[in-house]
Each structure stands twice: as C-alpha cells, then as structure tokens.
C-alpha cells in the first residue's frame, strides 16, 4: 500500500483545493458571460425580445409613427395598442438616433422633439399630439439622409 506521509497529504490538499476553485471560477465566468460575448449594435438589444414595432432606422420610425397616429385618430377604443406603441417609438427614438451617424446637435433636435411630443400627449389633446408627430416625422426624414453617411468614410482623392 502506498501511503502518503501526512505532510505530503496536507500539501496535496492545499495545492489541489485552490486549483479546483480556480477552475470552477473560470468555468462559472465563461458560462455566465457566454451569452454576452456578442457585439450589440444597440443597448435595446440587451433585452431578450425586440418588439415588432422597434424602428430599424429614422425613416422606419417615421413610417411607424405615421401608421400609429392615423390609427389613433379614428377614436376607436380597440386601437389603444397603437397609442401605447406610438409612445414606445417616441421614447425609443433618441436611442435609435444615437445608433446612427447624426451629429450631436441633430440628435438633440430629435431628443427635444420627442420630449415635446410626450409632454403634449394628454387626453383631449389629440390634434396637438398629431401635429407634434407630423413635425417629428418630417424632422426624422430630413435627418435620415445625413445619418447614412459615416463621418469616417470621407472620400479621398485618388493619386495618379
């Protein structure tokens, strides 16, 4: 029988336990962060599910806002989800705009317009809300063209 000396046994225990704890710690870190290793284009994507009405661009946001504001103007109580989605889109717009190549002053215009529209949204104030949304859509469309060109993709002169 190959019995270890008590000092050797104690030394083995002192070396093996930290090694096992270290390996378990590494596995735990890898397991927890495994789903977070992807590059995300937006902080909204940190949620598990993206709502169907999440806008993919400024032009898409304008289109979705117009669809919902037209649904709300019918005063049909069954169309209340359109009002909720309208508020969602307006709330998300600054984040969507931040994921574009807009300059800060352009982003600030969108942010201010969203804040103004949300502040206007009160019961019985539908015509003002509608006008704010129409103005917001016009702003989004005007800024869409400037958001598609990266400031880092500046054309260079070709040398012959």
C-alpha positions as CSV (number, residue, x, y, z in Angstrom):
1,X,0.0,0.0,0.0
2,X,1.3,3.4,-1.0
3,X,0.5,5.6,2.0
4,X,1.4,9.3,1.8
5,X,3.2,11.0,4.5
6,X,0.8,13.3,6.5
7,X,2.8,16.3,5.4
8,X,2.6,15.3,1.7
9,X,-1.2,14.7,2.1
10,X,-1.7,18.1,3.6
11,X,0.5,19.7,0.9
12,X,-1.5,18.0,-1.8
13,X,-4.8,19.2,-0.3
14,X,-3.5,22.7,0.0
15,X,-2.5,22.8,-3.7
16,X,-5.5,20.9,-5.2
17,X,-8.3,22.8,-3.5
18,X,-7.3,26.3,-4.8
19,X,-6.7,24.8,-8.3
20,X,-10.2,23.2,-8.3
21,X,-11.7,26.5,-7.0
22,X,-9.8,28.4,-9.7
23,X,-11.0,26.1,-12.4
24,X,-14.6,26.3,-11.2
25,X,-14.4,30.1,-11.1
26,X,-13.1,30.2,-14.7
27,X,-16.0,27.8,-15.8
28,X,-18.5,29.9,-14.0
29,X,-17.3,33.2,-15.6
30,X,-17.3,31.6,-19.0
31,X,-20.8,30.2,-18.5
32,X,-22.2,33.4,-17.3
33,X,-20.7,35.6,-19.9
34,X,-21.1,33.1,-22.8
35,X,-24.3,34.8,-23.9
36,X,-22.9,38.3,-23.6
37,X,-19.9,37.8,-25.9
38,X,-21.8,39.1,-28.9
39,X,-21.3,42.7,-30.1
40,X,-24.5,44.6,-29.8
41,X,-25.5,47.5,-32.1
42,X,-27.9,49.0,-29.5
43,X,-28.5,48.9,-25.8
44,X,-32.0,47.9,-26.6
45,X,-30.8,44.6,-27.8
46,X,-29.8,43.7,-24.3
47,X,-33.4,42.8,-23.8
48,X,-34.4,39.3,-24.6
49,X,-37.1,40.1,-27.2
50,X,-37.2,43.0,-29.6
51,X,-40.8,44.3,-30.0
52,X,-42.2,44.2,-33.6
53,X,-42.6,48.0,-33.6
54,X,-39.0,48.7,-32.7
55,X,-37.8,51.0,-35.5
56,X,-34.7,50.0,-37.6
57,X,-33.9,53.4,-38.8
58,X,-35.1,57.0,-38.7
59,X,-37.2,56.6,-41.8
60,X,-38.7,53.4,-40.4
61,X,-39.6,55.2,-37.2
62,X,-41.3,58.0,-39.2
63,X,-43.4,55.4,-41.1
64,X,-44.3,53.6,-37.9
65,X,-45.3,56.8,-36.2
66,X,-47.5,57.8,-39.1
67,X,-49.2,54.5,-39.1
68,X,-50.0,54.7,-35.4
69,X,-51.1,58.3,-35.3
70,X,-53.5,57.6,-38.2
71,X,-54.9,54.6,-36.2
72,X,-55.4,56.7,-33.1
73,X,-57.2,59.5,-34.9
74,X,-60.1,57.1,-35.6
75,X,-61.0,57.3,-31.8
76,X,-61.6,53.5,-31.8
77,X,-61.0,52.2,-28.3
78,X,-59.9,48.9,-29.7
79,X,-56.9,50.7,-31.2
80,X,-55.4,51.7,-27.9
81,X,-52.3,49.4,-28.5
82,X,-51.5,51.9,-31.3
83,X,-51.3,54.7,-28.8
84,X,-49.0,52.6,-26.5
85,X,-46.8,51.7,-29.4
86,X,-46.7,55.4,-30.5
87,X,-45.4,56.3,-27.1
88,X,-42.9,53.4,-27.2
89,X,-41.5,54.5,-30.5
90,X,-41.2,58.1,-29.4
91,X,-39.5,57.0,-26.2
92,X,-37.0,54.8,-28.2
93,X,-36.2,57.4,-30.8
94,X,-33.3,59.1,-29.1
95,X,-31.6,55.6,-28.7
96,X,-32.3,54.7,-32.4
97,X,-30.9,58.1,-33.4
98,X,-27.8,57.6,-31.2
99,X,-27.1,54.4,-33.2
100,X,-26.8,56.5,-36.4
101,X,-24.1,58.9,-37.6
102,X,-26.0,62.0,-36.6
103,X,-24.1,64.9,-35.2
104,X,-24.8,65.8,-31.6
105,X,-26.9,68.9,-32.5
106,X,-29.0,66.8,-34.8
107,X,-29.5,64.2,-32.1
108,X,-30.5,66.9,-29.7
109,X,-33.2,68.1,-32.1
110,X,-34.7,64.6,-32.1
111,X,-34.5,64.3,-28.4
112,X,-36.1,67.7,-27.8
113,X,-38.9,66.9,-30.4
114,X,-39.6,63.6,-28.6
115,X,-39.8,65.3,-25.2
116,X,-42.1,67.9,-26.6
117,X,-44.3,65.3,-28.2
118,X,-44.5,63.2,-25.0
119,X,-45.3,66.3,-22.9
120,X,-48.1,67.2,-25.3
121,X,-49.7,63.8,-25.1
122,X,-52.6,64.4,-22.8
123,X,-56.3,63.2,-23.1
124,X,-58.3,65.6,-25.3
125,X,-55.1,67.0,-26.9
126,X,-55.1,64.7,-29.9
127,X,-54.8,67.4,-32.5
128,X,-51.7,68.9,-30.9
129,X,-50.2,65.4,-30.5
130,X,-51.0,64.7,-34.1
131,X,-49.2,67.9,-35.2
132,X,-46.2,67.1,-33.0
133,X,-45.9,63.6,-34.5
134,X,-46.2,65.0,-38.1
135,X,-43.4,67.5,-37.3
136,X,-41.3,64.8,-35.7
137,X,-41.7,62.6,-38.8
138,X,-40.7,65.5,-41.0
139,X,-37.6,66.0,-38.8
140,X,-36.7,62.3,-38.9
141,X,-37.0,62.2,-42.7
142,X,-34.8,65.3,-43.1
143,X,-32.1,63.8,-40.9
144,X,-32.2,60.3,-42.3
145,X,-30.1,61.3,-45.3
146,X,-27.3,62.7,-43.2
147,X,-27.3,59.7,-40.8
148,X,-26.4,57.2,-43.5
149,X,-23.0,58.6,-44.3
150,X,-20.3,57.8,-41.7
151,X,-18.1,60.7,-40.8
152,X,-15.1,58.3,-41.0
153,X,-15.8,57.4,-44.7
154,X,-14.6,60.6,-46.1
155,X,-13.9,60.3,-49.8
156,X,-10.2,60.5,-50.6
157,X,-8.5,61.9,-53.7
158,X,-7.0,59.3,-55.9
159,X,-3.4,59.8,-56.7
160,X,-2.3,59.0,-60.3
